[in-house]
């Protein structure tokens, strides 16, 4: 009889609180504008962690709160692992992940740290950067410019929504 709990996938997004300036976002926006994406007004960067394993929702919340998030300057939320709908012409979300064939050393470090907290060790942890853009563009233009500036198509996959 197999008593193993099913493997769950949990996504945790960690971002700066709105009242804090996003220097990384400002630098990324400048880079995108330099490559021709001139219709953007603002860009905010956050981190996304995909944890796969037998962790419960409460254990994921604990790992996010105590390990992944600086409660003074950052906030976190757990999100459903599904493809987000396209935002339209004025608001975009771009997730940049390492391809599954590329090792993720940050993910491995998080995986070990979760276990060091006394929580069940995740089967895997993958990390991504999330770019939230405000401004007018098209999906095709955003994809093209991201692969010129903020993502390497050899090692990254980008999801534009």
N, C-alpha and C positions, 0 to 999 in steps of 0.2 A: 504494500500500500504506500503510495507516494503522498506525503504530507507537506510537500514543499508549497509555499504560498506562490501565487502567480506573480510574474514579473510586471511591475507597473512602470510607466514612464511619467516622470514629473518634470515640469519646466519651471524654473525660477528666474525671474527677471529682476536684476538689481540695477537701480539707477539713482543718480543724484537727485536730491530733493529739488523742487522747482526754484526755491529761493537761492540756490547755489549756482554760481557761474560754471559753465561746462567748457573748460579750456580745451579738452580733447575734441568736443563738438565744434568749437570755433575753428580749431586748426583743420579739422576734416572738411568743414564748410569752405574754408579758404582754398584748400586743395581741389575740391570739386569745382569751385568757381573758376579756378585756374585752368581746368580741363574743359571748360565750356558750359557747365551747369549753372548758368547765371540767374535762373529764375527762382533760386532758393533763398529764403529769408532767414531760416533758422535750422540748426541741426543739433540734436542732443544724442549722446552716446550712452548706451547701457550694456550690461553684461547679461548673457543668457546661459543658464546651466541646465543641461538635460541629464537627469539622474534616472538610471534604469536599475531596478532591483526590487527588493521586497520591503522597502521603506513605506511606512504608513504616511498619511497626509500630515499627521501631527509631528512625526519624525522629520519630514521634509521641512515643515515650518521651523522646527528647532534648528536644523542645519542652516537654513537661510538666515535666521535671526542671529544665531551665535557664531557662525563661521563665515558666511558669505557677505554679510551686510554690516557696514559701519553705521550704527543707528543714529549717529550725530549728523552725518552728511548725506546718508543714503536711505532709500526705502526699497522694499521688495514686494513682489507679488508672485503668486503661483498662477500659472496660466495653463489652459487646456492644450495638450499637444495636438493641435490641428492647424491646418493651413489658414492663416488669417485672410479675410476678404480684402480685395483691393480697396484702397482708401479713396481713390479718385485722383483728381488733378491737383489738389492743394495739400494733401497730407500723405506721406509715404513712410513705409517701414521696410527697411532692408536688413535682413539677417545674413551675416557672413560667418559661415561655418567652415572648419577644416573638413576636407573630404574624409570619408570613413577609412580610406587607405593611408591616411597621414596620421602619425601619432599625435596625441594631444597631451603634452606634459602638464599643462595646467589642470586638465581633467583628471589625470592620474593623481596629482597632488591633492585635489579636492576629494577624490575617492578615498585616499588613505586618511585624510584629515577627518572625514565623516566617521570612519571606523575608529579613529583615535578618540572621538567624542563618546564612544560607547554605543553608537548606533549601528544597525546592520550595515555591513560594507556593501555599497552599491555594486552591481555587476559591471556597470560602466558609467562614466561621467564624460560628457562632451561639453565644450564651451564655445560660445559664439559672441560676436559683437553685434549689437543692434543699433542701427542708425535711424532716428526718427527725423524726417525732413519735412519742413513746411515750405511750400512754394509750388509754382506751376512747372510741370514737366510731363513727360510720358514715361511709361514703363520701359520702353526700348531705349530711350536716351539715358535713363538712370542706370540700367544694366550695363550699357556700353561704357559709361564714364566710371562706374564703380570698378569694372574690370581693368580700367586703365590706371586707376589711382588707389583704391582702398582694398582691392581684392586681387589675388593672383589666381587666374583660372587653372593653373597647374595644381594648386593645392587647396583652393577654396571653392565652395559652392555658395552662391548668393541667392537668397529668396527675396524677391521684390514684391511687396504687396501695398 
